[in-house]
Amino acid sequence: MQYKKIENDRPVRLAILGCGAVAVKHTRTLRRFPGVERYYASRSGERAKSYFEKYKGSGYFTSYNEAINDENINTVLIATPPDSHLALTLQAVQAGKHVIVEKPPFLKSADFDRVDMERKKTGVQVMVAENYFYKPLLKKLREILAAGYIGDIKFIFINATKKQQQEDWRNDPEKAGGGALFEGGIHWINFIANMGFKIKNITGFAPKIPAGRLERSMQVVAEYEEGMVATLLYSWEIDALFKGLRICRIYGTKGSITFEANGVFIFIRGKKW
């Protein structure tokens, strides 16, 4: 598939739509790349200007429309609440811009088809900013599992619990589009979907949710075509050991793997050890 290219002698002129905590995280990474020029856009001109000045950007825009329609911008990074992702992505794609959209990308699975249809018309690329796909821990686990050190895999258990208080748009059902699993647990759904096996069925179970609140804890059970079963516990309500140590396990017929969810360690007990 041929994509519209940014010429080698041109910088990536990236407009970050939304000036919040996520924009700061991306800035910390992007400013290490000299070939990327960062521009900041917000519905508040003052906020966009403050980010431009504080993080030494290349410019700023006082609206999302202004950034998307600027002929010098070739890429946009959508870092706004989820309810605005689809409209901004379609607008940017139709303007011929490459798009990086923050997770969770869209509110409906059918939205991906709409975006893909429009993307094909302009030849741009649309990428979801899902960093767990590139997690070193996941890459190493795939290698270990493919080597067969613990025999036939039977069970995968992922502990992704933590305490996380939210007092922003994540408490607004209209803006967030879902609860903790949709907003943060999507990382771990991606994780279990990319361990080297193909998911056949997946089901979620929620503990009792207080009236008027979004879910903050979920249990997810996934069945793979290869036969193994994975269980994911995701929560913003449960303290992890030592305020962050989360122990996960994979069980096979000839051994097991114990690892820490943040990638602190991997222990293998199998036919080779």
Backbone hydrogen bonds, N-H to C=O, Kabsch-Sander energy under -0.5 kcal/mol:
donor,donor_aa,acceptor,acceptor_aa,energy
4,K,123,G,-3.9
7,E,5,K,-0.6
10,R,7,E,-2.1
12,V,35,G,-2.8
13,R,11,P,-0.9
14,L,12,V,-1.0
14,L,37,E,-2.7
15,A,13,R,-0.5
15,A,75,T,-2.5
16,I,14,L,-0.6
16,I,39,Y,-3.2
17,L,15,A,-0.7
17,L,77,L,-2.9
18,G,16,I,-0.8
18,G,41,A,-2.8
20,G,18,G,-0.8
24,V,20,G,-1.4
25,K,21,A,-1.9
26,H,22,V,-2.3
27,T,23,A,-2.1
28,R,24,V,-2.1
29,T,25,K,-1.1
30,L,26,H,-3.2
31,R,27,T,-2.4
32,R,29,T,-1.5
33,F,30,L,-2.1
36,V,33,F,-1.8
37,E,12,V,-3.1
37,E,35,G,-0.5
38,R,36,V,-0.5
39,Y,14,L,-2.7
40,Y,59,G,-1.7
41,A,16,I,-2.5
42,S,61,F,-1.4
45,G,43,R,-0.6
48,A,44,S,-2.3
49,K,45,G,-2.4
50,S,46,E,-2.2
51,Y,47,R,-2.1
52,F,48,A,-2.3
53,E,49,K,-2.4
54,K,50,S,-2.8
55,Y,51,Y,-2.6
56,K,53,E,-0.6
57,G,52,F,-2.4
58,S,38,R,-3.9
59,G,38,R,-0.8
61,F,40,Y,-2.9
67,A,63,S,-1.4
68,I,64,Y,-2.6
69,N,65,N,-2.3
70,D,66,E,-0.6
70,D,67,A,-0.8
73,I,70,D,-1.0
74,N,13,R,-1.6
75,T,13,R,-1.7
76,V,98,H,-2.6
77,L,15,A,-2.7
78,I,76,V,-0.5
78,I,100,I,-3.0
79,A,17,L,-2.5
79,A,77,L,-0.8
83,D,175,K,-1.6
84,S,81,P,-1.8
85,H,82,P,-1.4
86,L,82,P,-0.5
88,L,84,S,-2.0
89,T,85,H,-2.5
90,L,86,L,-2.7
91,Q,87,A,-2.2
92,A,88,L,-2.4
93,V,89,T,-2.8
94,Q,90,L,-2.5
95,A,91,Q,-1.1
96,G,93,V,-1.8
97,K,92,A,-2.6
98,H,74,N,-2.4
99,V,125,Q,-2.8
100,I,76,V,-2.6
101,V,99,V,-0.5
101,V,127,M,-2.7
102,E,78,I,-2.3
103,K,129,A,-0.6
111,D,108,K,-1.2
112,F,109,S,-1.1
113,D,109,S,-0.6
114,R,110,A,-1.5
115,V,111,D,-2.3
116,D,112,F,-2.5
117,M,113,D,-2.2
118,E,114,R,-1.9
119,R,115,V,-2.7
120,K,116,D,-2.0
121,K,117,M,-0.6
121,K,118,E,-0.8
122,T,118,E,-0.9
122,T,119,R,-0.7
123,G,119,R,-2.3
124,V,119,R,-0.7
127,M,99,V,-2.9
129,A,101,V,-2.6
130,E,128,V,-2.4
131,N,129,A,-0.8
133,F,130,E,-1.1
134,Y,131,N,-1.5
135,K,132,Y,-1.3
139,K,135,K,-2.0
140,K,136,P,-2.4
141,L,137,L,-2.4
142,R,138,L,-2.3
143,E,139,K,-1.7
144,I,140,K,-2.3
145,L,141,L,-2.9
146,A,142,R,-2.4
147,A,143,E,-1.4
148,G,144,I,-0.6
148,G,145,L,-1.0
149,Y,144,I,-1.0
151,G,148,G,-1.5
154,K,251,Y,-3.1
155,F,251,Y,-1.4
156,I,229,V,-2.3
157,F,249,R,-3.4
158,I,231,T,-3.0
159,N,157,F,-0.5
160,A,158,I,-0.7
160,A,233,L,-2.7
162,K,235,S,-1.3
164,Q,162,K,-0.6
164,Q,236,W,-2.3
171,N,168,D,-2.1
172,D,169,W,-2.0
176,A,172,D,-3.1
177,G,173,P,-1.9
180,A,215,E,-2.3
183,E,179,G,-2.3
184,G,180,A,-3.0
185,G,180,A,-2.2
186,I,181,L,-0.7
187,H,184,G,-1.6
188,W,185,G,-0.6
189,I,185,G,-1.9
190,N,186,I,-2.1
191,F,187,H,-1.7
192,I,188,W,-2.4
193,A,189,I,-1.3
194,N,190,N,-0.6
194,N,191,F,-1.2
195,M,192,I,-0.6
199,I,197,F,-0.6
200,K,223,E,-3.5
201,N,223,E,-1.9
203,T,221,V,-2.5
205,F,219,Q,-3.2
213,R,210,P,-1.8
218,M,234,Y,-3.1
219,Q,205,F,-3.0
220,V,232,L,-2.9
221,V,203,T,-2.9
222,A,230,A,-2.8
223,E,201,N,-2.9
224,Y,228,M,-2.5
225,E,198,K,-3.1
227,G,224,Y,-1.6
229,V,154,K,-2.2
230,A,222,A,-3.0
231,T,156,I,-3.0
232,L,220,V,-3.0
233,L,158,I,-2.6
234,Y,218,M,-2.8
234,Y,232,L,-0.6
235,S,160,A,-1.4
236,W,216,R,-2.7
238,I,162,K,-1.1
239,D,237,E,-0.5
241,L,245,L,-1.0
243,K,240,A,-1.8
244,G,241,L,-1.2
245,L,241,L,-3.2
246,R,244,G,-0.7
247,I,245,L,-0.5
248,C,259,F,-3.1
249,R,157,F,-2.0
250,I,257,I,-2.4
251,Y,155,F,-3.0
252,G,255,G,-2.8
253,T,152,D,-1.5
254,K,150,I,-2.5
255,G,150,I,-0.7
255,G,252,G,-0.7
256,S,269,R,-2.7
257,I,250,I,-2.6
258,T,267,F,-2.7
259,F,248,C,-2.3
260,E,265,F,-2.1
261,A,246,R,-2.6
263,G,260,E,-2.6
267,F,258,T,-3.6
269,R,256,S,-3.1
270,G,268,I,-0.5
271,K,149,Y,-1.7
273,W,270,G,-1.1
